[in-house]
Amino acid sequence: MAQKHNANLLKRHYTDHAPHGADQGKGSRYWQCNYCEWRFIGTASKLRDHFERKCNINLVARLLSAEERISREAAIRQEVRLHRGAGEGRSGLLQDLGRCHQRNRAEVGGRVCVKAGKMVEVVYPWIFLVGCTAHALDLALEDMCKRIRWPKRVVENGSKLEKFFTNVDKVRVVYWNAGATMQVKRPAVIRFTTHFETLQSIKDAKFPLQQYVVDPVWKEKLVRPDQVANFLDMTTIILDTTNLWPSVEKAHAVMEPVVELLCLVDGPSATIGKVYFRMDSLVERMRNLDCLTEDE
């Protein structure tokens, strides 16, 4: 299995033009190297031999630009190291990139990563450290839920609701047996937009929860005597249409533009050119929300 995986990794460096020979099942094919453009015939076993012994940028018959030539040479050295398994470390690979190939170093925000990034900047001046926009937006959501009074109160009530319906066994079992399809999500420290997802799950579960607490099965005997006070508090919170639910909808409306921008930047493509415009539109969109007062 490992040999087949390695062969598939090698094939990505070649262009497979057509099978060779009368018996096409033997695996002999016409290959062309993507780096030196050398053409040869053979099975997949010859790919490694060509890559490690013969592949050279000087075999290219046509004229290459200086940038493309340097890029191909660096790619050949890098891939040869990876396939040979040579323990030359990453310093050689970084050095091979050269000053003409700048690379952004996206940062996740961890203390160790920040220090390591600064060390890399000192040794390799053509590599520069940038902050992770997705991580910064997630921290902004977290600060919003911790430092602003009304979102903090909404998150605390939502957390109490989630813990009660998750940790109390009988309440959870009866809730699911009653035909509920909406699950209240538990916050996770390592998950992006964890508070937003929890509030969104509570918002989606509004009607199932309200129907559940007015059902005849919703009785104090579902909980232990020491949990009766919490049981009554949860009943009041769920049935109070003037406190929890409007606050949840308002917090959801405020966080949603930030989450949309976070989903945009948390992807494989480059989005730094879109962030500035989207950030301005995000602020304008939040200012025009009807649910917010001037002070908020």
Phi, psi and omega in degrees: 000320180294320179295321179294321178296317179296322178296321178293325176294324179290326184295337181291344180270003184231158173255122181268108185276311184189160174289156182239140176094168181289320180266097184287347181282350182283344175097000178283132186218167173270120182244152172222126180289136180283348183258305181264354178061023178283135179257137178204168181242138177164179178274180182294341180292337180277348182296317181293319180298316179295319185293324185268335188247323191248334186300121182210139183295338180288348178283348180291126184278331182268168183277129178251150174289160182298320181294316180293323179296313179296320180297317180292319178298316179296321179294320179298312181296320181294313182290326177298318178298318182295319183281332176281336183076025181290136182272056180273355178078174182276347182297321178295322179294319179294323180293325181292337180296326177075169183287340182280352180244090180282146179227134172278140177253101181290133186251135180271351175100355179290150183298317181296319181294323179296314179295318179296321178296321178293324177295321179294321179298324180292317183283321183238092185297338181279356174253126184237153186265131176232154178282152178276115182295320180297317179293322179295319178293323177295320176294325177296318176297319180295317178294324178299322182278348182255328190252335177271134193297309188288322173295326178297319179293321179295316180295321179296315178295320177295323178293319177299317180297316180296315181296321182294315183279353178257321188269333179275112190299309184296321179297318181294315183294315181294325179298316180286326178291338179284358177095018180290138180247351181259125180257134176278118186281146177271135177296144178232135185294322187270002183261134176296147176052040185295319179292323179295317180294323177295313179295324179294321178294323177293319178298318179290333182267014184302305184290319174301322179292317180294323177290328182290317185284346175261001178285149179300337181285345180281092181228163182294340181289352176291339185239166176287161180303325180284354179253005183295318180299318178294324177299315179293322178297317180295322178298316179295317181296318183290320183277346180281103183278357182254357186241289188291306191293318174298324179292322178296316180295323179292315178297322179295319180293327180286320184281335187301316178298323179294319180293322178298318178293323178297318178295329179292314185279340181272065181213178184283337185273162179282127183232009184298330179288340181265344189294316185298313179295316182293328178293319177296317178293329177296312180298318179295322180293321179290326179291332183269007178291130181287338184281349182260143175272177180296318181293321181290000000 
